[in-house]
Amino acid sequence: MHSWFEEAKLGIFLHWGIYSVDGVAESWSFFNGDVDHATYLDQLDGFTAARYDPDAWADLFVQAGARYAVLTAKHHDGVALWDTRANDLSVVRRTPAARDLITPYVEALRRRGLKVGLYYSHLDWSHPDYATVRPEGQDPAERGNPFAMPAVGEEDPERWEAFLGFHRAQIRELLTLFSPDLLWFDGDWERSDAQWRMGELAEEIRALSPQTIVNGRIAQHGDYATPEQGVPVEPPPGPWELCLTLNNSWGYQPRDKQHKTPRQLVRVFAETIGAGGNLLLDVGPREDGTLQPEQAERLEVLGDWIERHAEAVYGTTRGLPHGHFYGPSTLSADRRTLFLFLFDRPSEYVVLRGVRNQVSDARVLGTGDELRHERIGGLGDVPGWEYLYLDDDQLDPLCTVVAVELKEPLDTCRTHSRD
């Protein structure tokens, strides 16, 4: 696992494709029958990318505090954003945009030192050879969605092999043309590991592009876990990333006005990094390539907060386990500074529990205000409570962060007994 990923903390996810023309759900709108497939593909005629400015995107991502971005090179609808040679279903050959949209994105990110991620869906609900085998062990009485699988008795393993050839060809194109730092796969759930031959694919990726990190949606062969739309109460033990929409939609859906507030976004971000993960925060550009002002503004506000509290974000690891402090925390690399995230207004003080270390000082990030603190209780090896006193005028409107300096590397006490 490359260290840059675990140190990144924030990435930007971009769901951009022909679905932004009518503002319908990406791929799922025809899969679920909200529109028919032909009507969905008619959006090809309206996809222009006329105001696409990847340099402006990259500038905004830097301002937001992100260290990487992930763009949907191909979603489940099968429409590629680059000039794929594997078939003709691309924005280059079938839309007024008529050009490769991946290369300028890659170049813009790299000019600003951002890591490049590309999303690729294994499944392809538009490819004629995709729905040709059924998942292993599926009940014959279950018809399944015709975009995903054939009826019983209509399986064609040879066509499935042809689809796998197409699938591998496109992945090789992404690796050889763009050398991504991260491949973000999706859609492995409709076939088994053996049907996809994911182990073989993982080996090929490592051989072609050994620097590329692969997310966990490649059966059991990825580098990190990808929970979605909710911070896990018990986080994965290794590297992980939460993918989260700014409103309730992945792609551009103008009717969806339920954008999360800046305070909600800061809270999710703090909970995620406090549990050792990255936040991959999703925006949905319009068909012309511009971002919705509501989404751009939220990235800017999040970036302002991160800049004021960068010491608690970058260069830190997951913080205290549940119970030591009623909120998330992070820990400096030398384990001598705890950063406590306060979402709510404390009533006079907050309390740190089960920390054996002596506290040398405590301060508010962003202002540098020194806080009064005192240790109360404790017996022998069992630590008491560390009280940290704050006034209302020392609080950040989005989330206050208190840096607690320890005299030695962190030493916690989880249980104790007395004979």
C-alpha positions as CSV (number, residue, x, y, z in Angstrom):
1,M,0.0,0.0,0.0
2,H,1.4,3.4,-1.0
3,S,1.8,5.8,1.9
4,W,0.3,8.7,0.0
5,F,-3.2,7.2,0.2
6,E,-3.3,6.8,4.0
7,E,-1.9,10.4,4.3
8,A,-4.3,12.0,1.9
9,K,-7.4,12.2,4.2
10,L,-9.6,13.9,1.5
11,G,-10.4,13.0,-2.1
12,I,-13.0,14.3,-4.6
13,F,-15.2,11.9,-6.4
14,L,-16.7,13.1,-9.8
15,H,-19.7,11.3,-11.4
16,W,-19.8,12.9,-14.8
17,G,-21.4,11.3,-17.9
18,I,-24.3,11.5,-20.3
19,Y,-26.7,11.1,-17.4
20,S,-26.1,14.7,-16.6
21,V,-27.8,15.9,-19.8
22,D,-31.3,15.0,-18.5
23,G,-30.3,14.9,-14.8
24,V,-31.3,11.3,-14.3
25,A,-29.7,8.7,-12.1
26,E,-26.5,7.5,-13.6
27,S,-27.1,4.1,-15.3
28,W,-29.6,3.0,-12.7
29,S,-32.4,5.1,-14.3
30,F,-32.7,2.7,-17.2
31,F,-31.7,-0.4,-15.2
32,N,-34.6,0.2,-12.8
33,G,-37.0,1.1,-15.6
34,D,-37.4,4.9,-14.8
35,V,-36.5,5.5,-18.5
36,D,-36.0,3.1,-21.3
37,H,-32.5,2.3,-22.5
38,A,-32.9,4.1,-25.9
39,T,-34.1,7.3,-24.2
40,Y,-31.2,7.1,-21.8
41,L,-28.7,6.8,-24.7
42,D,-30.4,9.7,-26.5
43,Q,-28.5,11.8,-24.0
44,L,-25.4,11.2,-26.0
45,D,-26.6,13.9,-28.4
46,G,-26.7,16.5,-25.7
47,F,-23.4,15.9,-23.9
48,T,-21.1,18.8,-24.9
49,A,-18.5,19.3,-22.2
50,A,-18.6,22.9,-23.6
51,R,-17.3,24.6,-20.5
52,Y,-15.1,21.8,-19.2
53,D,-12.2,23.4,-17.3
54,P,-10.2,20.7,-15.5
55,D,-7.7,23.4,-14.3
56,A,-10.6,25.1,-12.5
57,W,-11.6,21.7,-11.0
58,A,-8.1,21.1,-9.8
59,D,-7.8,24.5,-8.3
60,L,-11.0,24.0,-6.3
61,F,-9.9,20.5,-5.1
62,V,-6.6,22.0,-3.8
63,Q,-8.6,24.8,-2.1
64,A,-10.9,22.1,-0.5
65,G,-7.8,20.4,1.0
66,A,-8.1,17.3,-1.2
67,R,-5.0,15.3,-2.1
68,Y,-6.6,13.2,-4.9
69,A,-9.6,12.9,-7.1
70,V,-11.5,10.1,-8.8
71,L,-13.4,10.6,-12.1
72,T,-15.9,8.2,-13.6
73,A,-14.0,7.0,-16.7
74,K,-16.9,4.6,-17.4
75,H,-20.0,4.0,-15.4
76,H,-22.4,1.0,-15.6
77,D,-23.9,2.5,-18.8
78,G,-20.8,1.6,-20.7
79,V,-20.1,5.2,-22.0
80,A,-16.3,5.9,-21.9
81,L,-14.9,9.4,-21.3
82,W,-11.8,8.5,-23.3
83,D,-11.2,7.4,-26.9
84,T,-11.4,3.7,-26.2
85,R,-10.5,1.4,-29.0
86,A,-12.4,-1.5,-27.5
87,N,-15.8,-0.3,-28.9
88,D,-17.4,2.9,-30.2
89,L,-19.5,3.8,-27.1
90,S,-17.5,6.9,-26.0
91,V,-18.0,10.6,-25.7
92,V,-15.3,11.0,-28.3
93,R,-17.2,9.1,-31.0
94,R,-20.8,9.5,-30.0
95,T,-21.3,13.0,-28.5
96,P,-20.8,16.6,-29.4
97,A,-18.0,16.8,-26.9
98,A,-16.1,14.7,-29.5
99,R,-12.8,14.5,-27.5
100,D,-11.0,12.6,-24.8
101,L,-11.9,14.1,-21.5
102,I,-9.6,12.0,-19.3
103,T,-6.2,13.4,-20.5
104,P,-6.8,17.0,-19.6
105,Y,-8.1,15.9,-16.2
106,V,-5.0,13.9,-15.6
107,E,-2.7,16.7,-16.6
108,A,-4.5,19.3,-14.6
109,L,-4.3,17.2,-11.4
110,R,-0.7,16.4,-11.9
111,R,0.3,20.0,-12.4
112,R,-1.1,20.7,-8.9
113,G,0.5,17.7,-7.2
114,L,-2.8,15.9,-6.9
115,K,-3.0,12.1,-7.2
116,V,-5.0,10.8,-10.2
117,G,-7.9,8.4,-9.7
118,L,-10.1,6.8,-12.3
119,Y,-13.3,5.0,-11.7
120,Y,-14.2,2.0,-13.9
121,S,-17.3,-0.2,-13.7
122,H,-16.7,-3.9,-14.3
123,L,-20.2,-4.4,-15.4
124,D,-21.6,-2.9,-18.6
125,W,-25.3,-2.8,-19.0
126,S,-25.1,-1.6,-22.7
127,H,-22.6,-4.2,-24.0
128,P,-24.2,-6.9,-26.1
129,D,-22.0,-9.6,-24.6
130,Y,-22.4,-8.7,-20.9
131,A,-25.7,-10.3,-20.0
132,T,-24.7,-13.7,-21.2
133,V,-24.0,-15.7,-18.0
134,R,-25.8,-15.9,-14.7
135,P,-24.2,-15.6,-11.2
136,E,-22.9,-18.8,-9.9
137,G,-25.5,-20.6,-7.8
138,Q,-28.4,-18.4,-8.7
139,D,-31.9,-19.9,-8.3
140,P,-33.2,-20.8,-11.8
141,A,-36.6,-19.4,-10.8
142,E,-35.1,-15.9,-10.5
143,R,-35.1,-14.2,-13.8
144,G,-33.0,-11.2,-12.7
145,N,-32.6,-7.9,-14.6
146,P,-32.2,-8.5,-18.4
147,F,-29.5,-5.9,-18.6
148,A,-27.5,-7.9,-16.1
149,M,-28.1,-11.6,-17.0
150,P,-29.8,-13.9,-19.4
151,A,-32.8,-16.0,-18.8
152,V,-32.3,-19.6,-17.8
153,G,-31.3,-21.6,-20.8
154,E,-30.0,-18.6,-22.7
155,E,-26.5,-18.5,-21.2
156,D,-23.7,-18.2,-23.7
157,P,-20.2,-18.7,-22.0
158,E,-18.4,-17.9,-25.3
159,R,-19.9,-14.4,-25.4
160,W,-19.0,-13.9,-21.7
161,E,-15.4,-14.7,-22.7
162,A,-15.7,-12.1,-25.4
163,F,-17.0,-9.6,-22.9
164,L,-14.0,-10.3,-20.6
165,G,-11.7,-9.6,-23.5
166,F,-13.4,-6.2,-23.9
167,H,-13.2,-5.6,-20.2
168,R,-9.5,-6.3,-20.0
169,A,-8.8,-4.3,-23.1
170,Q,-10.4,-1.2,-21.6
171,I,-8.6,-1.6,-18.3
172,R,-5.3,-2.0,-20.1
173,E,-6.0,1.3,-22.0
174,L,-6.6,3.2,-18.7
175,L,-3.4,1.8,-17.3
176,T,-1.2,2.4,-20.3
177,L,-2.7,5.7,-21.5
178,F,-3.0,7.5,-18.1
179,S,-0.9,5.6,-15.5
180,P,-3.4,6.3,-12.7
181,D,-2.3,6.5,-9.1
182,L,-5.6,4.8,-8.2
183,L,-8.1,2.6,-10.0
184,W,-11.5,2.8,-8.3
185,F,-13.5,-0.3,-9.5
186,D,-17.2,-0.8,-9.1
187,G,-19.8,-3.3,-10.0
188,D,-18.2,-6.6,-9.1
189,W,-21.4,-7.9,-7.4
190,E,-23.1,-9.3,-10.4
191,R,-20.6,-12.2,-11.0
192,S,-18.4,-14.3,-8.8
193,D,-14.7,-13.8,-8.2
194,A,-14.1,-16.9,-10.4
195,Q,-16.4,-15.7,-13.2
196,W,-14.6,-12.3,-13.3
197,R,-11.2,-14.0,-12.8
198,M,-10.3,-11.1,-10.5
199,G,-7.1,-12.7,-9.2
200,E,-5.8,-12.8,-12.8
201,L,-6.9,-9.2,-13.3
202,A,-5.1,-8.0,-10.1
203,E,-1.9,-9.7,-11.2
204,E,-2.1,-8.0,-14.6
205,I,-2.6,-4.6,-13.0
206,R,0.4,-5.1,-10.7
207,A,2.5,-6.1,-13.7
208,L,1.4,-3.2,-16.0
209,S,1.2,-0.5,-13.4
210,P,2.8,-1.4,-10.0
211,Q,2.4,2.1,-8.6
212,T,-1.4,2.0,-9.0
213,I,-3.5,1.4,-5.9
214,V,-6.7,-0.6,-6.4
215,N,-9.8,-0.2,-4.3
216,G,-11.6,-3.1,-2.7
217,R,-14.3,-3.7,-5.4
218,I,-12.2,-6.3,-7.2
219,A,-13.5,-9.2,-5.0
220,Q,-10.8,-9.9,-2.4
221,H,-7.9,-8.6,-4.3
222,G,-7.9,-4.8,-3.6
223,D,-5.8,-2.7,-1.4
224,Y,-8.4,-1.0,0.8
225,A,-12.1,-1.1,1.9
226,T,-14.8,1.2,0.5
227,P,-17.8,1.7,2.7
228,E,-20.4,3.9,1.2
229,Q,-22.7,6.7,2.4
230,G,-22.2,6.1,6.2
231,V,-19.3,6.2,8.6
232,P,-18.9,2.6,10.0
233,V,-19.3,2.5,13.7
234,E,-16.5,-0.1,13.8
235,P,-14.1,0.9,11.1
236,P,-12.2,-1.6,9.0
237,P,-8.9,-2.6,10.5
238,G,-6.7,-1.5,7.6
239,P,-6.8,1.3,5.0
240,W,-10.3,2.4,4.1
241,E,-12.2,5.2,2.4
242,L,-15.8,6.5,2.8
243,C,-17.4,7.6,-0.4
244,L,-20.2,10.1,0.3
245,T,-22.4,12.3,-1.8
246,L,-22.7,16.0,-1.2
247,N,-26.5,15.8,-1.6
248,N,-28.3,12.4,-2.2
249,S,-27.2,11.9,-5.8
250,W,-24.0,10.8,-7.3
251,G,-24.4,12.5,-10.7
252,Y,-26.0,15.8,-11.5
253,Q,-29.7,15.8,-10.6
254,P,-30.9,19.4,-10.3
255,R,-34.1,18.4,-8.5
256,D,-32.0,17.1,-5.6
257,K,-31.5,20.2,-3.3
258,Q,-30.7,18.3,-0.2
259,H,-27.1,19.3,0.1
260,K,-25.4,18.5,3.4
261,T,-24.5,21.5,5.4
262,P,-20.9,22.6,6.0
263,R,-21.2,21.5,9.6
264,Q,-22.5,18.1,8.6
265,L,-19.6,17.7,6.1
266,V,-17.0,18.6,8.7
267,R,-18.5,16.2,11.1
268,V,-18.4,13.3,8.7
269,F,-14.9,14.2,7.7
270,A,-13.7,14.3,11.3
271,E,-15.4,11.0,12.1
272,T,-13.8,9.4,9.1
273,I,-10.2,10.6,9.7
274,G,-10.6,9.9,13.4
275,A,-11.3,6.3,12.5
276,G,-8.3,6.1,10.2
277,G,-10.1,6.5,6.9
278,N,-10.2,8.9,3.9
279,L,-13.3,10.8,2.8
280,L,-14.0,10.6,-0.9
281,L,-16.6,13.4,-1.3
282,D,-18.7,13.3,-4.4
283,V,-19.8,16.1,-6.8
284,G,-21.9,15.8,-9.9
285,P,-20.8,18.2,-12.8
286,R,-23.4,19.4,-15.3
287,E,-23.1,18.1,-18.9
288,D,-21.1,21.1,-19.9
289,G,-18.5,20.4,-17.2
290,T,-19.4,23.1,-14.7
291,L,-20.0,22.4,-11.0
292,Q,-23.1,23.4,-9.2
293,P,-22.4,26.5,-7.1
294,E,-23.9,24.8,-4.0
295,Q,-21.4,22.0,-4.3
296,A,-18.4,24.3,-5.1
297,E,-19.2,26.5,-2.1
298,R,-19.3,23.6,0.2
299,L,-15.9,22.4,-0.9
300,E,-14.5,25.9,-0.3
301,V,-16.0,26.0,3.2
302,L,-14.6,22.6,4.0
303,G,-11.2,23.6,2.7
304,D,-11.2,26.8,4.9
305,W,-12.0,24.7,8.0
306,I,-9.3,22.1,7.1
307,E,-6.7,24.9,6.5
308,R,-7.4,26.3,10.0
309,H,-7.0,22.8,11.5
310,A,-4.4,21.2,9.2
311,E,-2.3,20.0,12.1
312,A,-5.1,17.7,13.2
313,V,-5.7,16.4,9.7
314,Y,-2.5,15.7,7.8
315,G,0.2,13.6,9.2
316,T,-2.1,12.0,11.8
317,T,-3.4,8.5,12.4
318,R,-6.6,7.1,13.8
319,G,-7.3,8.4,17.3
320,L,-8.7,7.0,20.5
321,P,-11.0,4.0,20.6
322,H,-14.6,4.6,21.7
323,G,-15.1,5.7,25.3
324,H,-12.0,7.7,25.9
325,F,-13.6,10.9,24.6
326,Y,-17.1,11.6,23.4
327,G,-16.2,12.5,19.8
328,P,-13.6,11.6,17.2
329,S,-9.9,12.3,17.6
330,T,-6.6,11.9,15.7
331,L,-3.1,11.3,16.9
332,S,0.1,12.8,15.7
333,A,2.7,10.6,14.1
334,D,4.9,10.7,17.2
335,R,1.9,9.8,19.4
336,R,2.5,12.8,21.6
337,T,-0.4,15.0,20.5
338,L,-4.0,14.1,20.7
339,F,-6.5,16.2,18.6
340,L,-10.0,16.2,20.0
341,F,-12.9,17.2,17.7
342,L,-15.8,18.9,19.5
343,F,-19.0,19.0,17.5
344,D,-21.3,20.4,20.2
345,R,-20.9,23.3,22.7
346,P,-19.4,22.0,25.9
347,S,-20.9,22.9,29.2
348,E,-17.8,24.4,30.8
349,Y,-15.4,21.5,30.0
350,V,-14.8,18.3,28.1
351,V,-13.3,15.2,29.6
352,L,-10.6,12.8,28.4
353,R,-10.7,9.4,30.0
354,G,-8.4,6.4,30.3
355,V,-5.2,8.2,29.3
356,R,-2.2,7.5,31.6
357,N,0.0,10.2,30.2
358,Q,0.5,13.5,31.9
359,V,-0.8,16.4,29.8
360,S,1.7,19.2,29.4
361,D,-0.7,21.7,27.8
362,A,-3.9,22.0,25.8
363,R,-4.7,24.6,23.1
364,V,-7.4,25.4,20.6
365,L,-6.3,25.0,17.0
366,G,-7.0,27.9,14.7
367,T,-6.6,30.5,17.5
368,G,-3.8,29.1,19.7
369,D,-5.8,29.8,22.9
370,E,-4.3,28.0,25.8
371,L,-6.8,26.0,27.9
372,R,-6.8,25.4,31.6
373,H,-6.7,21.7,32.3
374,E,-6.5,19.5,35.4
375,R,-6.4,15.8,36.3
376,I,-9.0,14.6,38.8
377,G,-9.2,11.2,40.4
378,G,-7.1,8.1,39.5
379,L,-5.4,5.5,41.6
380,G,-2.1,3.8,40.9
381,D,-2.0,2.6,37.3
382,V,-5.6,3.7,36.8
383,P,-5.8,7.2,35.3
384,G,-8.2,9.8,36.4
385,W,-10.2,12.2,34.3
386,E,-8.5,15.1,32.4
387,Y,-10.8,18.1,32.4
388,L,-10.3,20.7,29.7
389,Y,-12.1,24.0,30.2
390,L,-13.4,26.0,27.3
391,D,-15.4,29.2,27.0
392,D,-18.1,29.8,24.3
393,D,-16.0,32.4,22.6
394,Q,-13.2,29.9,22.0
395,L,-15.4,27.6,19.8
396,D,-15.3,27.2,16.1
397,P,-18.7,27.5,14.4
398,L,-18.3,24.3,12.5
399,C,-16.1,22.1,14.8
400,T,-13.6,23.0,17.5
401,V,-10.4,21.1,17.7
402,V,-8.3,20.9,20.9
403,A,-4.7,19.8,20.7
404,V,-3.7,18.0,23.9
405,E,0.1,17.7,24.3
406,L,1.3,14.6,26.2
407,K,4.6,14.3,28.0
408,E,5.2,10.8,26.6
409,P,3.8,8.8,23.7
410,L,0.1,7.9,24.2
411,D,-0.5,5.2,26.7
412,T,-4.2,4.2,27.3
413,C,-6.0,2.2,29.9
414,R,-9.1,0.3,28.7
415,T,-9.9,-2.0,31.7
416,H,-8.8,-2.4,35.3
417,S,-9.6,-4.7,38.2
418,R,-9.0,-4.7,41.9
419,D,-8.5,-7.8,44.0
